[in-house]
Each structure stands twice: as C-alpha cells, then as structure tokens.
Amino acid sequence: MKLEDTIGLMCSDDYRDRMKAEYIQLAIRINKLEKYMEQCEDLATGFGQNLRAQRNAMGIYRTELGRRMENDGIPVESIDSVIEEE
C-alpha cells in the first residue's frame, strides 16, 4: 500500500476511516524511515540520534493510535495485514 492509496479513507466523513488512513500513513512513513536508517552511515552522530528519536516517537504514536482504534472497535491486525513495504 502506498500513501496515495489512503486518499479515499482520508476524505471519508467517517472518523474511523480517517483513523485507518492515519495509521496506514504512519506505518508507511515508519517503514521508509527505517529503510533510510539502514542505509545511513552516520547513525552514531547527533543526526543518527535524531533519526532514532524520531523513529521512537513515531512508534509510540502508532501504538497509541492503535489502542484508540481498538477501543473504537477497529481491529488493528486487519489493517496491519494490508500494509506492505515498498
């Protein structure tokens, strides 16, 4: 799944669809950041620390968003199964 595949969900009047899109977009961005970090040669520097901090914050955000979705009856596992890495 790509970011552009979430447009329909983002434009929905149903807040649950918009949460799904947000979760999917976040997962895609995390995957891309992790791929970038794998190729990055200077992770030991301050720049690398910033990347790790950003990844950690995004992970916390994804976890909390997932909890909110579960509380609203949206099974996160079903969404995780449709998210593919590029």
C-alpha positions as CSV (number, residue, x, y, z in Angstrom):
1,M,0.0,0.0,0.0
2,K,1.2,3.5,-0.8
3,L,0.3,6.9,0.6
4,E,-1.9,7.7,-2.3
5,D,-3.9,4.6,-1.7
6,T,-5.2,6.2,1.5
7,I,-6.8,9.3,-0.1
8,G,-10.3,7.8,-0.1
9,L,-10.1,7.0,3.6
10,M,-8.7,10.4,4.4
11,C,-11.6,12.1,2.6
12,S,-14.2,10.0,4.3
13,D,-16.9,11.6,6.6
14,D,-16.4,8.7,9.0
15,Y,-13.7,9.4,11.6
16,R,-12.9,5.7,11.8
17,D,-11.8,5.7,8.1
18,R,-9.7,8.7,8.7
19,M,-8.0,7.0,11.7
20,K,-7.3,4.0,9.5
21,A,-5.7,6.2,6.9
22,E,-3.6,8.0,9.6
23,Y,-2.5,4.6,10.9
24,I,-1.6,3.3,7.5
25,Q,0.2,6.5,6.5
26,L,2.2,6.4,9.7
27,A,3.2,2.8,9.2
28,I,4.3,3.6,5.6
29,R,6.4,6.5,6.9
30,I,8.0,4.4,9.7
31,N,8.9,1.7,7.1
32,K,10.5,4.4,4.9
33,L,12.4,5.9,7.8
34,E,13.7,2.5,8.9
35,K,14.9,1.8,5.3
36,Y,16.7,5.1,5.2
37,M,18.3,4.4,8.6
38,E,19.6,1.1,7.3
39,Q,21.4,2.9,4.5
40,C,22.6,5.8,6.7
41,E,26.3,5.7,7.6
42,D,26.3,8.3,10.3
43,L,23.9,6.9,12.9
44,A,26.5,7.4,15.6
45,T,26.3,11.2,15.3
46,G,23.8,13.6,16.5
47,F,21.9,13.2,13.2
48,G,21.6,9.5,13.9
49,Q,20.3,10.2,17.4
50,N,17.7,12.5,15.9
51,L,16.6,9.7,13.5
52,R,16.3,7.2,16.3
53,A,14.4,9.6,18.5
54,Q,12.0,10.3,15.5
55,R,11.5,6.6,14.9
56,N,10.8,6.0,18.6
57,A,8.3,8.8,18.8
58,M,6.6,7.6,15.6
59,G,6.4,4.1,17.2
60,I,4.8,5.4,20.4
61,Y,2.3,7.4,18.3
62,R,1.5,4.3,16.2
63,T,1.0,2.2,19.4
64,E,-1.3,4.8,21.0
65,L,-3.3,5.4,17.8
66,G,-3.7,1.6,17.5
67,R,-5.0,1.5,21.1
68,R,-7.5,4.2,20.3
69,M,-8.6,2.3,17.2
70,E,-9.1,-0.9,19.2
71,N,-11.2,1.0,21.7
72,D,-13.3,2.2,18.8
73,G,-13.8,-1.4,17.6
74,I,-11.3,-1.2,14.7
75,P,-9.1,-4.3,14.7
76,V,-5.5,-3.1,14.1
77,E,-4.4,-6.6,12.9
78,S,-6.7,-6.4,9.9
79,I,-5.1,-3.1,8.9
80,D,-1.5,-4.3,9.6
81,S,-2.2,-7.2,7.2
82,V,-2.8,-4.8,4.2
83,I,0.2,-2.6,4.8
84,E,3.1,-3.7,2.6
85,E,6.5,-2.4,2.5
86,E,7.6,-0.8,-0.8
